Amino acid sequence: MAPATSSLFVETSTDTSRADATKRISVKTLVESPGLTSIPSNYSYSTNPNGSAGSNPDEDTFPIIDFSLLTSDDPHQRSKTIQDLDRACQDWGFFMLVNHGVSERLMKEVLEGCQEFFNLPVEEKMEFAGRDIWQPIRFGTGVDVKVEKFFFWRDFLKVIVHPQFHFPNKPEGFSTREVTTELLKGISKGLGLEECYIEKTTNFDAGFQLFAVNLYPPCPQPELAIGIPAHTDHSLLTLLIENEIGGLQIQHNGEWFNVNPVPNSFLVNTGDHLEILSNGRYKSVSHRAVVNNTATRISIAAPHGPSLETAVGPAPELVDGENGRPAIYMPMKFKDYLERLLEGRPCNLDHVRVPVAE
């Protein structure tokens, strides 16, 4: 997840008075202003026009997991799918989930509902603007310029949906927790742990979950702007859906790949806390969002994490110091990890990595 915003101010003129040179605005509003042919300087992320270029992978490159086989009563099918899931988490940290039981119609309705929210008048959306990262419903744009010195080309809506459910009247949400719970059971088995190990260890029933919607309007200079820069997610797993406009890229073996999801699939990536729990067996995959100059992209990400009061460390069963598998991460309370991350303070896996003795 990208750093939280604390400013909705965008430079729109060269007046010497900064107060007069700014106004409260969203990227959507900026794009809809007449005569926009170039991006304001504080949106310029790259001086390398090819910096956001990604490769189009060969067909069948990305792992695809069939959820119906993962939950099958046939032990052979389920065992094989658990092996495939384990391999996907190790090799890619990413997979497409099909046959998950959520109807294509419902997924489209949720995306359309999110579009309706962003189409509201700015004054209505601003009711949800705020700096508090624990605000249950938060609308914003860009990032804190004190931290990043530039703005992202996106508007966002972030809603806390678990353990307490919050949502504005528009749009209605839908739950991904049952799907995620079954995935975590399969991942636990793939790691050689008991089926409910991750659920119990992370207190997943009280786990912290966001419903994060990103809107990426068309950009007149997409080669210079960025939707969201390269980052990893704080979560155990993140499930994502999007409209049929590409823009997600993931990093694999040092290369960036464009993701073109199969119809009616969830895109799933492993997060920081699954890497911690697996003691590095699974990697928290780096990904980013690029923009285009023709169409609006909408994505909905549902990062599923431990409970806020849980400190996740490597599973003891995956640690064996005598045989070259020492614990490589230290536990940190999930709430502390989130606060550092979302307030823009330095925090990533390096901050919980066990120092290597010289």
C-alpha positions in Angstrom: 0.0 0.0 0.0 1.2 3.5 -0.8 1.8 6.2 1.8 -1.3 8.0 3.0 -2.1 11.4 1.8 -2.2 14.4 4.1 -2.7 17.1 1.4 -5.2 17.7 -1.3 -3.5 20.8 -2.6 -2.2 21.0 -6.1 -0.2 23.9 -7.6 -2.2 25.4 -10.5 -0.5 28.7 -11.3 2.8 30.5 -11.0 1.6 33.2 -8.6 4.2 34.2 -6.1 1.8 33.7 -3.3 1.5 29.9 -2.6 -1.9 30.5 -0.9 -3.2 32.1 -4.1 -1.5 29.6 -6.4 -3.2 26.5 -5.0 -6.7 25.2 -4.7 -8.2 22.1 -3.3 -8.6 19.7 -6.2 -8.6 16.0 -7.1 -6.9 14.5 -10.1 -10.3 13.9 -11.6 -11.2 17.6 -11.3 -7.8 18.5 -12.7 -8.3 16.3 -15.7 -11.7 17.8 -16.3 -10.4 21.4 -16.3 -10.4 23.0 -19.7 -7.3 23.0 -21.9 -5.2 20.6 -19.9 -2.4 19.4 -22.2 0.5 18.8 -19.8 0.8 17.7 -16.1 1.6 20.2 -13.4 5.3 20.0 -12.3 4.4 18.4 -8.9 3.0 15.4 -10.7 6.2 14.7 -12.6 7.6 11.5 -11.3 9.9 10.3 -14.0 12.4 12.0 -16.3 12.9 8.7 -18.1 10.1 8.2 -20.7 10.7 4.5 -20.7 10.9 4.2 -16.9 7.4 2.7 -16.6 7.6 0.4 -19.5 6.7 -3.2 -18.7 7.0 -6.4 -20.7 4.0 -8.3 -21.9 4.5 -11.9 -20.6 4.1 -15.0 -22.7 0.7 -16.6 -22.6 0.2 -18.7 -19.4 3.1 -17.1 -17.7 1.3 -15.9 -14.6 0.1 -18.6 -12.1 -3.7 -19.3 -12.1 -5.3 -21.0 -9.1 -8.7 -22.6 -9.4 -10.5 -21.9 -6.1 -13.1 -24.6 -6.8 -10.2 -27.2 -6.8 -8.7 -25.7 -3.6 -11.9 -26.3 -1.8 -12.7 -29.6 -3.5 -13.8 -32.7 -1.6 -11.4 -34.7 -3.8 -8.2 -34.9 -1.7 -6.0 -35.4 -4.8 -7.3 -32.3 -6.5 -7.0 -30.3 -3.4 -3.5 -31.5 -2.6 -2.3 -30.7 -6.1 -3.9 -27.2 -6.0 -2.2 -26.6 -2.6 1.1 -27.4 -4.3 0.4 -25.1 -7.1 -0.5 -22.3 -4.6 2.7 -22.9 -2.7 4.7 -22.7 -5.9 2.9 -19.5 -7.0 3.6 -17.8 -3.7 7.3 -18.9 -3.8 8.0 -18.1 -7.4 5.9 -15.1 -8.1 4.2 -13.8 -4.9 1.2 -13.3 -7.2 -1.5 -15.3 -8.9 -4.9 -15.0 -10.6 -7.8 -16.7 -8.7 -10.6 -18.1 -10.8 -13.8 -20.0 -10.0 -14.0 -18.2 -6.7 -17.8 -18.1 -6.4 -18.2 -14.3 -6.6 -20.4 -13.5 -9.6 -19.0 -11.4 -12.5 -22.2 -9.3 -12.3 -21.5 -8.4 -8.6 -17.9 -7.5 -9.3 -19.0 -5.2 -12.1 -21.7 -3.6 -9.9 -19.2 -2.9 -7.2 -16.8 -1.3 -9.7 -19.7 0.8 -11.1 -20.7 1.8 -7.6 -17.2 3.0 -6.9 -17.3 5.0 -10.1 -20.5 6.6 -8.9 -18.7 7.7 -5.7 -15.9 9.4 -7.7 -18.5 11.1 -9.9 -20.0 12.8 -6.9 -19.5 16.6 -6.6 -16.2 17.5 -5.0 -17.9 19.0 -2.0 -19.6 15.7 -1.2 -16.4 13.7 -1.5 -14.6 16.2 0.7 -16.8 15.3 3.6 -14.5 12.2 3.8 -11.2 14.0 3.4 -8.9 13.9 6.4 -5.4 13.3 7.7 -6.1 10.6 10.3 -5.0 7.2 9.0 -7.5 5.6 11.4 -10.4 7.6 10.0 -13.0 4.9 9.0 -13.7 6.4 5.6 -11.2 8.6 3.9 -11.1 10.2 0.4 -7.9 11.8 -0.9 -5.5 12.3 -3.8 -1.8 12.6 -4.2 0.6 12.1 -1.3 2.2 14.1 1.4 4.6 16.4 -0.5 6.8 16.7 2.7 7.5 13.0 2.3 7.5 12.2 -1.4 7.8 15.7 -3.1 5.4 14.8 -5.8 1.8 13.7 -6.3 0.4 10.4 -7.6 -1.9 10.5 -10.6 -4.9 9.0 -8.7 -7.7 9.7 -6.4 -8.6 7.2 -3.7 -11.3 6.1 -1.3 -10.1 4.0 1.7 -12.6 2.3 4.0 -12.0 0.2 7.1 -14.2 -2.8 6.7 -12.9 -5.2 9.4 -13.1 -5.8 12.3 -15.6 -3.0 12.2 -17.5 -2.4 9.0 -17.8 1.2 7.7 -19.0 2.4 4.3 -20.4 5.5 2.8 -23.8 5.2 1.2 -22.2 5.0 -2.2 -21.1 2.4 -3.2 -22.1 -0.8 -1.4 -19.2 -3.1 -0.8 -18.8 -6.9 -0.9 -16.7 -9.2 1.3 -13.6 -11.2 0.2 -12.9 -12.6 3.7 -14.3 -16.1 3.0 -12.2 -16.4 -0.1 -9.1 -15.2 1.8 -9.7 -17.6 4.7 -9.7 -20.6 2.3 -6.5 -19.3 0.6 -4.8 -18.9 4.0 -5.8 -22.5 4.9 -4.2 -23.7 1.6 -1.1 -21.6 2.2 -0.8 -23.0 5.7 -0.9 -26.5 4.4 1.6 -25.6 1.7 4.0 -24.4 4.3 3.7 -27.7 6.2 1.7 -26.2 9.0 -1.7 -27.1 10.4 -4.6 -25.9 8.2 -5.7 -23.1 10.5 -2.3 -22.0 11.7 -2.2 -18.6 10.0 -5.8 -17.9 11.1 -5.0 -18.7 14.7 -1.5 -17.1 14.8 -2.6 -13.8 13.3 -6.0 -13.7 15.0 -7.5 -13.4 11.6 -11.1 -13.3 12.8 -10.3 -9.9 14.2 -7.9 -9.0 11.3 -7.6 -5.5 10.0 -8.9 -5.1 6.4 -9.2 -2.1 4.1 -11.4 -1.6 1.1 -9.2 0.6 -1.0 -10.4 2.1 -4.3 -8.1 3.9 -6.7 -9.2 6.0 -9.6 -6.6 6.7 -12.4 -8.0 9.3 -14.8 -6.4 9.7 -18.3 -3.1 11.6 -18.2 -1.9 13.9 -20.9 1.7 12.8 -20.2 1.6 9.3 -18.9 5.3 8.7 -19.5 6.1 11.3 -16.8 3.4 10.5 -14.2 2.8 7.5 -12.0 -0.4 6.1 -10.5 1.3 4.5 -7.6 5.1 3.9 -7.5 6.7 0.5 -6.8 5.7 -0.8 -3.3 4.9 -3.9 -1.4 1.7 -4.4 0.7 1.6 -4.5 4.4 -0.9 -7.4 4.4 -0.9 -11.1 4.5 -2.7 -11.3 1.2 -4.3 -8.6 -1.0 -7.1 -9.4 -3.4 -7.7 -6.9 -6.3 -10.3 -6.4 -9.0 -10.2 -3.8 -11.8 -12.1 -2.6 -14.8 -10.9 -3.7 -18.1 -8.2 -1.0 -18.3 -4.6 -2.3 -17.8 -2.1 -0.6 -15.6 -1.0 -3.0 -12.9 2.7 -4.1 -13.2 4.5 -6.6 -11.0 8.2 -7.2 -10.6 9.6 -10.7 -11.2 13.3 -11.6 -11.3 14.2 -7.9 -11.7 11.8 -7.3 -14.6 8.5 -5.5 -14.7 5.5 -7.3 -16.3 2.2 -6.0 -17.4 -0.7 -7.8 -15.8 -3.7 -8.7 -18.0 -6.2 -10.5 -15.8 -8.4 -13.3 -17.1 -12.1 -12.4 -17.0 -13.9 -12.6 -13.6 -10.7 -13.3 -11.7 -9.2 -11.9 -8.5 -5.6 -10.8 -8.6 -3.9 -11.9 -5.5 -0.5 -10.9 -4.1 1.5 -11.9 -1.0 2.3 -9.1 1.4 4.9 -8.2 4.0 3.4 -10.2 6.8 3.1 -13.4 4.8 6.8 -13.1 4.0 7.5 -12.6 7.8 5.4 -15.5 8.8 6.9 -17.8 6.2 10.4 -16.7 7.3 11.2 -15.5 3.8 10.0 -18.6 1.9 7.3 -16.4 0.3 8.3 -12.9 -0.9 6.2 -9.8 -0.6 5.9 -8.9 -4.3 6.7 -5.4 -5.5 4.1 -3.8 -7.8 3.1 -0.5 -9.2 0.3 1.2 -11.2 1.0 3.1 -14.4 -1.4 5.4 -16.2 -2.5 6.0 -19.8 -3.8 8.9 -21.9 -7.0 7.4 -23.1 -9.2 5.8 -20.4 -10.0 5.9 -16.7 -8.8 2.8 -14.7 -10.4 1.8 -11.4 -9.0 -0.8 -9.1 -10.3 -2.1 -5.8 -7.8 -3.7 -3.5 -8.7 -5.6 -0.3 -5.6 -6.1 1.8 -6.2 -8.6 4.6 -3.9 -8.4 7.6 -3.5 -9.7 11.1 -5.4 -8.1 14.0 -3.9 -4.8 15.0 -2.7 -6.0 18.4 -0.9 -9.1 16.9 2.8 -9.2 16.5 3.6 -11.6 13.7 6.9 -13.4 13.6 8.3 -16.4 11.7 6.4 -19.7 12.3 8.6 -21.7 14.8 8.2 -24.7 12.5 9.9 -22.8 9.7 12.9 -21.9 11.9 15.8 -24.2 12.4 19.0 -22.3 13.4 21.1 -25.4 13.7 20.4 -26.3 10.1 20.8 -23.0 8.5 17.3 -21.6 8.8 17.5 -19.0 11.5 14.6 -16.5 12.1 15.3 -13.6 9.7 12.5 -11.3 11.0 11.6 -9.9 14.4 7.9 -9.6 15.4 6.3 -6.1 15.4 2.8 -5.3 16.5 0.8 -4.9 13.3 -0.7 -1.6 14.4 2.8 -0.2 15.0 3.9 -1.4 11.5 0.9 0.2 9.9 1.3 3.5 11.7 4.9 3.8 10.6 4.0 2.9 7.1 0.9 4.9 6.6 2.3 8.0 8.3 5.1 8.1 5.8 7.8 7.2 8.3 10.4 4.7 7.2 9.1 1.2 7.6 9.5 -1.9 5.5 10.7 -5.4 5.9 14.3 -4.1 6.6 13.0 -2.6 9.8 12.0 -6.0 11.2 14.9 -8.0 9.7 17.2 -9.7 12.2 20.7 -8.1 12.0 23.2 -10.5 10.4 26.2 -11.0 12.7 29.5 -9.8 11.2 
